[in-house]
Amino acid sequence: MSPPQAQGGTFAGNTRRLAGAAGAMFGWKPGDFWAATPAELGALLDAIRGDAELPPDTDTLARLKEQFPDG
């Protein structure tokens, strides 16, 4: 069985490129890359592309706190 491939490359090759990009763009060391979740890396990439959602404003937070009090 051959290794899994994504976007025409091997898993190892794609991972090496992604780890290198994370180091160059975010200053991550290898340990930072391997400790990050896919969601964390995806959120950073979304922010760079301008696809990140803005955090809720003060009024929205106040409404949410009223609807869902922590007790």
C-alpha positions as CSV (number, residue, x, y, z in Angstrom):
1,M,0.0,0.0,0.0
2,S,1.4,3.4,-0.9
3,P,1.5,6.3,1.6
4,P,-1.4,8.7,1.6
5,Q,-1.1,11.6,-0.8
6,A,-2.6,15.1,-0.7
7,Q,-2.6,17.6,-3.6
8,G,-0.2,15.5,-5.6
9,G,2.5,15.0,-2.9
10,T,3.3,12.6,-0.2
11,F,2.1,13.1,3.4
12,A,5.7,13.6,4.5
13,G,6.4,16.1,1.7
14,N,3.3,18.1,2.3
15,T,3.9,18.1,6.1
16,R,7.5,19.3,5.5
17,R,6.3,22.2,3.3
18,L,3.5,23.1,5.8
19,A,5.9,23.1,8.7
20,G,8.3,25.2,6.8
21,A,5.5,27.7,5.9
22,A,4.4,27.9,9.5
23,G,8.0,28.6,10.6
24,A,8.4,31.3,8.0
25,M,5.0,32.9,8.4
26,F,4.4,32.6,12.2
27,G,7.9,32.0,13.6
28,W,7.0,28.5,14.7
29,K,9.7,26.1,15.7
30,P,9.0,22.4,14.8
31,G,7.7,21.7,18.3
32,D,5.1,24.5,17.9
33,F,4.0,23.0,14.6
34,W,3.6,19.5,15.9
35,A,1.8,20.7,19.1
36,A,-0.7,22.8,17.2
37,T,-4.1,21.4,16.2
38,P,-5.3,21.6,12.6
39,A,-7.9,24.1,13.8
40,E,-5.2,26.4,15.2
41,L,-3.2,26.3,12.1
42,G,-6.3,26.8,10.0
43,A,-7.3,29.8,12.0
44,L,-4.0,31.5,11.3
45,L,-4.1,30.7,7.6
46,D,-7.7,32.1,7.5
47,A,-6.5,35.3,9.2
48,I,-3.7,35.7,6.6
49,R,-6.1,35.2,3.7
50,G,-8.6,37.6,5.3
51,D,-11.2,34.9,5.8
52,A,-11.2,35.1,9.6
53,E,-14.4,36.1,11.3
54,L,-14.2,39.2,13.5
55,P,-14.7,38.7,17.2
56,P,-18.2,39.7,18.5
57,D,-18.7,43.3,19.6
58,T,-19.5,44.4,23.1
59,D,-23.3,44.4,22.6
60,T,-23.3,40.9,21.2
61,L,-21.2,39.6,24.1
62,A,-23.6,41.2,26.6
63,R,-26.6,39.6,24.9
64,L,-24.8,36.2,24.9
65,K,-23.9,36.6,28.6
66,E,-27.5,37.3,29.4
67,Q,-28.7,34.3,27.4
68,F,-26.1,31.9,28.7
69,P,-25.1,32.9,32.2
70,D,-22.2,30.9,33.7
71,G,-24.0,30.7,37.0
